[in-house]
Amino acid sequence: MLSDLPVPSDPRVLVDYRNADDAGVFVVGDMALVQTVDFFTPIVDDPFAYGRIAAANAVSDVYAMGGRPITALAIAAFPAKDFAVEIVKAIFAGGLSVLQECGVALLGGHTVQDLEVKFGYAVTGLVAPAAVWTNAGARAGDVLIVTKALGTGVIATAAKFGRTDADVLAGAMTSMQGTNRVAAEVLRGLPGVVHGCTDVTGFGLVGHASEMATASGVAFEIDAAALPVLPGARDLALGNRTGGLVNNRAHFGAVVDAGTVPPDLLALAFDPQTSGGLLASVDAASAETILAALGDAGVTAARVGRVVPATLPTRVFLR
């Protein structure tokens, strides 16, 4: 749709939209700004939890670029009538609680009237120009690591129709409200081991892996049996497919070889995630050290595959 717009040529722009990266990066002096924006409609009934999830999702883009988020501007839309002020306050309070956990200063924001509730943030972070992680850095021989379990999309969909229990929903909500701060700090503390990184959100694991492999000129081999999955998600995967899951399969299916992966795991590989984990392409020799460091920091990460030379047109092999 926008392909005929002129391509930016400012030499201070290190990363823009062309490789489907998580945020833009702009050099200012000896540092660079990482800038992103993300907002969406409610996916849970609890307004405080919704605010937390929206904030965790927004700051994640900065962490996925190797940056440290420092400021945020709220973006919100609420109905003009018959909408309780207490709900609005709870949403903002939830979001603020995450910003404070991440050391992010809320500078202000903008609110408009709309029939449908929407909430999120524009976030700015800092990163050293030489330390930026992008979609384009994965190398053949790398190991692929994921830092959060999959399944938030199918669980949230099941909850809307009363098809899951409170414990399963609680597990998904806990995951979505958690940030990628600790995982990113651990990875940044091991200089040079991360060659490429993204966070797993609306395009699902396979979609984001495909974008990363394409930008890097490689292919990803993913071990479906090694994928971390939220409790209850496999049981719900086939009966609670989201519209996003269907769209992801239609959009990325042509570059994915699913082999004989069980249908429920395949659905979860395409499941759109909200506030998902990081997908990092890391130095193979350092993989066990990285996993141990993440585990020591309380991050349940999993080794899910490896990077191989490109075999077009396939970008992702699920095995």
Secondary structure as GFF3:
##gff-version 3
##sequence-region A 1 319
A	DSSP	beta_strand	13	15	.	.	.	ID=ss1
A	DSSP	three_ten_helix	17	19	.	.	.	ID=ss2
A	DSSP	beta_strand	24	28	.	.	.	ID=ss3
A	DSSP	beta_strand	31	40	.	.	.	ID=ss4
A	DSSP	alpha_helix	47	64	.	.	.	ID=ss5
A	DSSP	beta_strand	68	78	.	.	.	ID=ss6
A	DSSP	alpha_helix	85	101	.	.	.	ID=ss7
A	DSSP	beta_strand	105	113	.	.	.	ID=ss8
A	DSSP	beta_strand	118	127	.	.	.	ID=ss9
A	DSSP	three_ten_helix	129	131	.	.	.	ID=ss10
A	DSSP	three_ten_helix	135	137	.	.	.	ID=ss11
A	DSSP	beta_strand	143	146	.	.	.	ID=ss12
A	DSSP	alpha_helix	152	160	.	.	.	ID=ss13
A	DSSP	alpha_helix	166	177	.	.	.	ID=ss14
A	DSSP	alpha_helix	181	188	.	.	.	ID=ss15
A	DSSP	beta_strand	194	199	.	.	.	ID=ss16
A	DSSP	alpha_helix	204	216	.	.	.	ID=ss17
A	DSSP	beta_strand	218	222	.	.	.	ID=ss18
A	DSSP	three_ten_helix	224	226	.	.	.	ID=ss19
A	DSSP	alpha_helix	233	236	.	.	.	ID=ss20
A	DSSP	alpha_helix	243	252	.	.	.	ID=ss21
A	DSSP	three_ten_helix	253	255	.	.	.	ID=ss22
A	DSSP	beta_strand	256	257	.	.	.	ID=ss23
A	DSSP	alpha_helix	263	270	.	.	.	ID=ss24
A	DSSP	beta_strand	278	282	.	.	.	ID=ss25
A	DSSP	three_ten_helix	284	286	.	.	.	ID=ss26
A	DSSP	alpha_helix	287	296	.	.	.	ID=ss27
A	DSSP	beta_strand	302	309	.	.	.	ID=ss28
A	DSSP	beta_strand	316	318	.	.	.	ID=ss29
###
